[in-house]
Amino acid sequence: MKKLLYIVALLFLIFWVLGKFVWFITNALINLLLVAALVFALISLIKKKPSDK
């Protein structure tokens, strides 16, 4: 019974660490996509000619 408790605790620890890692990667990816979209929008605004409407 004690061995089963240690295995369950270890599995919970592994899932917790993986969850933190996945959350960090997802958050970083969203921030990178937002920055890329902002840069693309700024470049398109800068390159746009005033005569284009």
Distance bins in CASP14 RR format, pairs under 12 A and 6 or more apart:
PFRMAT RR
TARGET T0000
AUTHOR 0000-0000-0000
RMODE 2
METHOD distances of the structure
MODEL  1
1 7 0 0 0 0 0 1 0 0 0 0 0
1 8 0 0 0 0 0 1 0 0 0 0 0
2 8 0 0 0 0 0 1 0 0 0 0 0
2 9 0 0 0 0 0 1 0 0 0 0 0
3 9 0 0 0 0 0 1 0 0 0 0 0
3 10 0 0 0 0 0 1 0 0 0 0 0
4 10 0 0 0 0 0 1 0 0 0 0 0
4 11 0 0 0 0 0 1 0 0 0 0 0
5 11 0 0 0 0 0 1 0 0 0 0 0
5 12 0 0 0 0 0 1 0 0 0 0 0
6 12 0 0 0 0 0 1 0 0 0 0 0
6 13 0 0 0 0 0 1 0 0 0 0 0
7 13 0 0 0 0 0 1 0 0 0 0 0
7 14 0 0 0 0 0 1 0 0 0 0 0
8 14 0 0 0 0 0 1 0 0 0 0 0
8 15 0 0 0 0 0 1 0 0 0 0 0
9 15 0 0 0 0 0 1 0 0 0 0 0
9 16 0 0 0 0 0 1 0 0 0 0 0
10 16 0 0 0 0 0 1 0 0 0 0 0
10 17 0 0 0 0 0 1 0 0 0 0 0
11 17 0 0 0 0 0 1 0 0 0 0 0
11 18 0 0 0 0 0 1 0 0 0 0 0
12 18 0 0 0 0 0 1 0 0 0 0 0
12 19 0 0 0 0 0 1 0 0 0 0 0
13 19 0 0 0 0 0 1 0 0 0 0 0
13 20 0 0 0 0 0 1 0 0 0 0 0
14 20 0 0 0 0 0 1 0 0 0 0 0
14 21 0 0 0 0 0 1 0 0 0 0 0
15 21 0 0 0 0 0 1 0 0 0 0 0
15 22 0 0 0 0 0 1 0 0 0 0 0
16 22 0 0 0 0 0 1 0 0 0 0 0
16 23 0 0 0 0 0 1 0 0 0 0 0
17 23 0 0 0 0 0 1 0 0 0 0 0
17 24 0 0 0 0 0 1 0 0 0 0 0
18 24 0 0 0 0 0 1 0 0 0 0 0
18 25 0 0 0 0 0 1 0 0 0 0 0
19 25 0 0 0 0 1 0 0 0 0 0 0
19 26 0 0 0 0 1 0 0 0 0 0 0
19 27 0 0 0 0 0 1 0 0 0 0 0
20 26 0 0 0 0 0 1 0 0 0 0 0
20 27 0 0 0 0 0 1 0 0 0 0 0
21 27 0 0 0 0 0 1 0 0 0 0 0
21 28 0 0 0 0 0 1 0 0 0 0 0
22 28 0 0 0 0 0 1 0 0 0 0 0
22 29 0 0 0 0 0 1 0 0 0 0 0
23 29 0 0 0 0 0 1 0 0 0 0 0
23 30 0 0 0 0 0 1 0 0 0 0 0
24 30 0 0 0 0 0 1 0 0 0 0 0
24 31 0 0 0 0 0 1 0 0 0 0 0
25 31 0 0 0 0 0 1 0 0 0 0 0
25 32 0 0 0 0 0 1 0 0 0 0 0
26 32 0 0 0 0 0 1 0 0 0 0 0
26 33 0 0 0 0 0 1 0 0 0 0 0
27 33 0 0 0 0 0 1 0 0 0 0 0
27 34 0 0 0 0 0 1 0 0 0 0 0
28 34 0 0 0 0 0 1 0 0 0 0 0
28 35 0 0 0 0 0 1 0 0 0 0 0
29 35 0 0 0 0 0 1 0 0 0 0 0
29 36 0 0 0 0 0 1 0 0 0 0 0
30 36 0 0 0 0 0 1 0 0 0 0 0
30 37 0 0 0 0 0 1 0 0 0 0 0
31 37 0 0 0 0 0 1 0 0 0 0 0
31 38 0 0 0 0 0 1 0 0 0 0 0
32 38 0 0 0 0 0 1 0 0 0 0 0
32 39 0 0 0 0 0 1 0 0 0 0 0
33 39 0 0 0 0 0 1 0 0 0 0 0
33 40 0 0 0 0 0 1 0 0 0 0 0
34 40 0 0 0 0 0 1 0 0 0 0 0
34 41 0 0 0 0 0 1 0 0 0 0 0
35 41 0 0 0 0 0 1 0 0 0 0 0
35 42 0 0 0 0 0 1 0 0 0 0 0
36 42 0 0 0 0 0 1 0 0 0 0 0
36 43 0 0 0 0 0 1 0 0 0 0 0
37 43 0 0 0 0 0 1 0 0 0 0 0
37 44 0 0 0 0 0 1 0 0 0 0 0
38 44 0 0 0 0 0 1 0 0 0 0 0
38 45 0 0 0 0 0 1 0 0 0 0 0
39 45 0 0 0 0 0 1 0 0 0 0 0
39 46 0 0 0 0 0 1 0 0 0 0 0
40 46 0 0 0 0 0 1 0 0 0 0 0
40 47 0 0 0 0 0 1 0 0 0 0 0
41 47 0 0 0 0 0 1 0 0 0 0 0
41 48 0 0 0 0 0 1 0 0 0 0 0
42 48 0 0 0 0 0 1 0 0 0 0 0
44 52 0 0 0 0 0 1 0 0 0 0 0
45 52 0 0 0 0 0 1 0 0 0 0 0
END
